[in-house]
Amino acid sequence: MSLILPERTLSRRRLLQLSGLSGAGLLLGGCGSNLFSNNVGQIFEPLNQTFEALLLSHKPVPEFSVSAIEPEKLLVNTFDFTPQIDPAQFRLIIDGEVSNPIQLTMADIQKLPLTSMVIRHICVEGWAAIVQWGGIRLRDLVALVRPKSSVRYVYFKSADGYYESWDIASAVHPQTLMAYQKNGQPLSADNGAPMRLASPIKLGYKQSKWVTQITLVSNLLPTQGYWEDQGYEWFAGL
């Protein structure tokens, strides 16, 4: 990856089905060894009870039809730095207080089950847009690394130096995606390519673009988020 950072501050089978992680979905031909480590069987070890409860406790937010998409209304905030990341060199690191830290290529990610949703994206600045996002449910990625029972928060690091933190319950909501498509097309660089957060349960500034690392932790760090550290609300739920 070549970029310059700116200077700125149930039964086990049923559980896997509900989280989208069936054996057929995981045992995908051609996936790199980074996805499965040295032992494919590790991924099928039982998840901790705290995480299992979270997976089964959410209700979905109502979505819209494809005909309701508002392609011109999704504004792109203008900053001095837009990362240009080569998808072939991209790696998504998922680590922290987990049993199976991993690094995924875009090829790995695109072999996992695709989820598409049409939701309203709401910006704290007062505008909104109905958008179709496509990608991998974050809860499916979290399940792969098997978080420890003490995990309460998830940190997101972006290629432009942006950083965010979420509560674990919001992170594993079934409509929280690591998206690589917008309105049925690949994400553009200004929309956060190769991967960004997308969710109907958080304000726009929580939905980090250009995400390169996801870290699961037990305690909220002193740095909570780029805008939060400047006075914005931390939870920012809808």
N, C-alpha and C positions, 0 to 999 in steps of 0.2 A: 504494500500500500504506500503510495507516494503522496504526501500532503504536508503542508506547513501549518502548524497550529498558530492562531493569532495570540497576541499577548493580551489576555483578558481573564479577569476573574469571573361397605358392601362386599361382594366377592371381589377378589382381585381382578378377575377377568372383566366383571361388570364395571369396575372402577376404570380400567384401561379403556373400555369402550366409551364411557362417559367423557373421559378426558381426550378422546380422539387417538389414543395410543394403543391401538390393537396390534397384535403380532404382525398382521399383514402390513400395517402402516409403518412399522419399524424395520422389519426385515426387508429392506429395499435393495435390490441389486445395484451394485456400483457405488454405494455410499462409502465415503472415505473412512479410514481407520480412526480419524479424529472423532467421528460421530459415535462409534461403538467401542472406543478404547481397545484394549487387548482382549476383552471378554464380553461378548455380546450379552451373555446372561446377566451381567451386572445390572443392565437397564430394567430387567424384569424383577429385581428384588423388591419386596414390599415397600411402599411409601410410608412415611410416618403418619400417625393417626391425625395429627394437627393438619397436615396438608390434605389428607383424604377428606376431612370434614369441610375444609374450604372448597375443595373441588365440587362437593355435592350440595353446597349451601346457597348458590347464587340463582337468581331469577334473571332472565334476559330482559334487556331494555327493548321496547318496541322499535322495529326497524321500518324502513320505507321501501317502496317499490323502486325498481330501477328507473322507471319513468319520472320519478321525483328528483333525480340527481340534478344539481345546480352547478354545472361545470365552471361557470364564470364567477361564481361567488366565493370560491375558496381563494382567499388572498394569500400572497407570499410575502412574508415580512422581509424587508430589505436590510441586509447586513453587509458589512464590508468583505465578508469571507464566506464563500460557498465551497465546501470541500468537493473536489473532483476525485472520486474513489474508483479505481479500476475494479469492477466486480470480480474479475479473475483472481485478484490479489486479496480481496476482502476476506476477513476472518471475524466471526462473531464469537467473542470469548464469553463464557458463562461460568462464573466461579464464585468464591466466597465460602460460606459455611455450608458446604455441600459434600456429598460423598463421591460424586463423579463429575468433576469439572471437565468441560469440553470446549473445543474450538470447532466451529462449523464454517464451511465454505458456503457460497451461494448455491453450489450444486447440491450439497448436503441438504440445505434448507428447502430447496425447491422440490426435493424428493419426498418431503414430509407432506401430510395432508393439507391442502389449501382450504382456507376458510374465507368466504367473502361476505361482507355486510354493507348495507346502505344505512348510514347514520347521519345525524346532524353534528357537525363540528362547530363548537362554540368558542369564540375567542373572548378573552377578558376585555378586549377593546370595544366590544359591543356588536360585532358582526357575526354572522353564522352562515353555514353552507351545508347542504345535504350532499354527501360524498360517498362513493363506493370504494371501500378499501379491501384489498385482498392480501392475505399473508398467512402466517402461522400463529395459532393461538399461543400467547405467552405461557399459559398454564401447561401446554404440551412441552415446551422447551424446559420449563422449570421442572417438570416431572422427570425429564431425562437426567438432570443432574442430582436428583434426589436430595432435596434440602433437608437440613437437620431440623428437629422439632423446635429449636429455639429461634428459628428465622422469623422475623417480623417485618423486615423492610427490604426493598429492592432498589439498588442504585443503577442508574443508566449513565454511561459515559459516551460522549459523542466526539466525532472526529474534529469538530470545530472548537473544542474546549468546553462546550455546554455540558452541564451535568444536572441530573434530576434524581429525586427519590420518591418512591411510592410505598404505601402500606402493602403488605403481602396479599391481603384479601382483594384489593383492587387489581393488583397485578395478575392474579389468577382468575379474575372474572372471565367468563367464557367469551365475552366480547372485547377483551383487550388483546390486540394483535400486535405482532411484529410484522408490519406491512411492507411489501415490496411491489404492490400494484396500487394504482389509483384510477378509478373509473375504467377498470378492465385493461389498463395499459401499464407497462413498467413505470415505476416512479422515475421522475426526473430529478436531476441533482438539486434543484431549488426546492423540491418537495421532500428531500431527505434521503435520496437513493445512496446506497442500495437498500437500507432498512430504516424504518422509523416506527415509533409507537403510534397506535391509533385506537381510540376507545370512546364510546358514548358516555362514559361515566366521569370524565375529567375535562377540565378546561384545556384550551389549546396549548398553553405554555407548559403543561405537564407532559405533552406528547412529543417527546424529543425526536429530532431528526438525526440522520447520519449516526445511528447508534452502533458502536463498535464493541461495547462491553456491558454485561449485565452482572451485577454482583449482589448476592444475597447475604444479608447480615442480620444479627440479632438486635443491634442497637442503632438508633439514628445518630449519624455522625454530626459534628458541629457544622459542617457544610451540608445544607439540606437540599439546595437547588439554586440554580443561577439567579432566578428572579426571587425566590423565597429569601435568599440571603440579602436581598435588597428591599425586603418588606412585604412581598406578596404572600398571600395565604398558602400554607403548606399543603393542606388536604385538597383543596380546589375541586371538590366533587360536584356533580350535577344531579 
